[in-house]
Amino acid sequence: MSYTLFVTEEALEGSNGASINSEGTYKVLSSLGQCDLIEGNRFAVPDIFSSKFNSNYDLLWLRGLFSTFIVQSFKKSFTVYDINGILHEEHKLKGGNKLECMFIQKLQKHCANHADVVKVHTENMKNYFIDCGVSSDFIKVPPIIDISRYPYIQKDFFSNDTINVGYSGSVRQWQGIANIFEAAEFLKDKTNVNFSLIGPNKKDIPLNSKNIRLLNKCSHHTYVSQILPKFDLFVIPRPSNLVTETTTPIKLIEAMASGVPVIASDVGGINEYVKHNRNVFLVEPDNPEALANAILKLSENPNHAKKLSKNAREVSELTFDYNEVSKHVRRVLDNYL
């Protein structure tokens, strides 16, 4: 049993992928012993001087760049730096300038080298940081969810006339939403195929797109209990770049856990955890025609969609649920603590 401090810059009650993963991580760490929590504070300055923070922890599990740097500067317990993205590359794709990107890159490398262990969730991410000169030990931990929050949706696929293709996420470049717009154009004559998007705004959608509709943003509970069950298919059309080849989107895990058949890009952050045509249908990145064809293929084969759904749920239970991940993390940490 360990006494852990978990620091995350995300609020655990949030609805984005980072918050969901943070909540899963907290549940994993809490299952290992007593776990104090500092959440939703990028700089964590008030908290690090609190009486709670002055406790003698066996383990510091740090998630978030700036808070990790601050905690490492003031506390010298055994430290795991929880990396969930190559931050300077994400910042560049958001339009950040070169100087900002260089600063973020150097700071993330500094935090990684000053941790006892670096946690990653893909081999590609591990190899990237090794190539950048990070000499700390690495552990691989998959994205984490609480499977009990995701009721398995068993239904007759494509029994209605309309095929509802779902997407959830931002319009940032690494999400590949432009591929959805082009796929929708390929399918514009298929009047029974509609795309339902959560995240984009009206200004982001091409004019005269009759088969695309926007859904209102909602709470995570509403999304899981009311929105996901209405999707016949879920698409994750990511392009191939450094971000997508190294990170695994939590929305992939959520859709799989809910039993919604997923069509996703064949990039490293995704194909490390899934098998094409067994639990997810993979398509070539940046190929909207292939995405459109995959939608048609699955919509014409409900038995195959049902197989993908069943297998995806099984993988989610065995790989991503915090109860299973806890066993893996305990075994790994026993080698250090």
VENFEN-V226200 format. One line per field, one symbol per residue. phi: phi as a letter, one per 20 degrees, with the letter a starting at -180 (. if undefined). burial: 1 if it has 24 or more other C-alpha atoms within 12 Angstrom, else 0. Layout:
phi = ???
burial = ???
//
This chain:
phi = .cdddddcfeffefdefffffffffffffffeqfcecccmcfdlffffdffgfffeefbdddcpfffffffffdccefcdeeecrefffffffeofeffffffffffffffffeefcdecdbfffgfffffenfdffccdcfgcceffedffedbefmfefedeedbcqedfgfemfgffffffffdfeefedcddddpfdgfeegfmefdccddffbffffgfecegfeeeccdceffebffffccdfffffffffenegddcfedgfdffdccfmdcbeecfflcffffffffffffecffffffgfffffffffeddfffffgfffgfffgfdd
burial = 0111111111110011111111111111111100111111111100110000100011111111111111110011111111111111111100000000000110111111111111111111111110000101111111111110011110001100001111111110111111111111111000011111111100001000101111100001001100111111111111111111111111111111111111111111111111111111111111110111111101100101111111111111111111111101110010000
//
